[in-house]
Amino acid sequence: MKHSILILSALALASGAALAKLPALSDEAKAKAAETAAKTAWSNKVADFQLCKSMDKVAAAYRDTTKKAGKDVPKPVETPACADPGAFVYAPADAKPPLEQSGAHSPAKTAAAPPSTNAPQSAAPQKK
C-alpha cells in the first residue's frame, strides 16, 4: 500500500514537470535555427548532386563494358541534368533589402491628371 502511494506521488510530480512550458526562443536562437535548416537543405542538395554524378558515371561504365562485350546497348533514358548547388550562402529571409532595391530613391510616377483646375477661386463652392 505504501509503495503504491509513493509511486503515484512520484508520477504526479513527474507529470507536473512534463506540463511546464518552456520559454520562447530568443531572436538569436531563431536565427541560428533558420541558418542550420538552410545549411541542412543545402547539404541535401549537395548529396543529391553527388548521387546524380555517380549514377551517370555508373551508367557510362555499364554502356562501355556492354559495348566491349559485343552486346546490344540499351537506349539511354533521358534524365534531367545534374544541378550543382554551388557554395553555401545564407541570406536570411527577413533581411531588409538595400535602399537601392527597395525603391526608396525611385522617381515619382508621371501624373495622369493635372493637380488642380483652371477654375477661379470665386467659382469654387464656399464652405459654411
N, C-alpha and C positions, 0 to 999 in steps of 0.2 A: 504494500500500500504506500509506504513512504517513498519507494523507488519510483512509482508511477507519478507521484506528486512532483518529485524532483525533475523527472523527465518532462512533464507537462510545463513546469515553470521555465525550464531551460528552452523549450520550444517557443514559449510565449516571448521570452526575451530575444531570441534569435529572429522571430518574425517581426518584432518591433524594429530591429536594426535593419532588416531587409526592406521595410517600407519607408525608411528615411529617404528624403530627397537629396540628391547631390546638388551642389551649387552650379550655377550656369557657367559655361566655359568663358574664359576671357577672350578678348579680341585677338590677342597673340596666339592663343591655343587654337582658335578657329582658323586663323590664317595658316598656321603650321599644319593643321589637319587638311586644309584645302591644298596646300603645296604637296603634301605627302600623297594625297589622292591623285593629283595631276602627275606626279612622278611615277606612281604605280601604273596609271593609264599609259604613259609614255613607255614604260618598261614592257608592258604587254604588247604595244605596237612594235617595239624592237624585237621581241621574241617572235611575233608573227612574221616579221620581215626575214629574220634568220631562218625560220622554218620554211618559208616560201623559197628562199635561195637554196636551201639544202634539198628541197623536193625537186627543184629544177635541175640541180646537179645530179641527183639520183636518176631522174628520167633521162637525162642526156647520156649518162653512163649505160643505162639499160638499152637505149637505142643503138649506141655504139657497139656494145657486145652482141646484140641481136644481129646487127648488120655483119659483123665479123664472122658470126657463126653461119651466115648464109641463109638466115630465116627471114620471113617477111616481117617488116617493121610495121606495127600498127600506126594508123594515122594519129598524130598528136592532137590532143584535145585543147581547144582554145581556152586559156585561162587569163584572168587579168594580170597585168604586170605587177611585180613585187614593188610595193611602195615603201621607200626608205623614209622613216620618220624624222631623220636628221637629229641634231643635238637637242638636248633637253633645254627648253627655255620656258621659265614660269612667268606668266603675266597674270596677275590677279584680276578676276572678273570685275571687282568693284573699284578698280583703279580709275581715277579721273583722267580723261584724255588731255593732252596739252591744249593750251588755248587756241593754237592754230587749227586743231582738228575739231574743236568744239563749236566753231562758228562764231566765237566772240568778236572777232575782228572782221566779220563779213560786212560788206557794204549793204546799205538799206535797199530793199526791193523798189523797183520802179513803181511810182504811183499809178493806179488805174483810173483815178478820178481826181479832179482838182481839189485842193484842200479847202477852198472857200468858193463863194459865189460872187458874181459881179453885182448883185442887187444892193442898192444903197441901204444904209442903216435905217433910214426913215421908213422904208418899206417893210422892214422886219417886224414881226409881231411883238408887241410890248408885253412884258411880264408885269403882273399886278401884285 
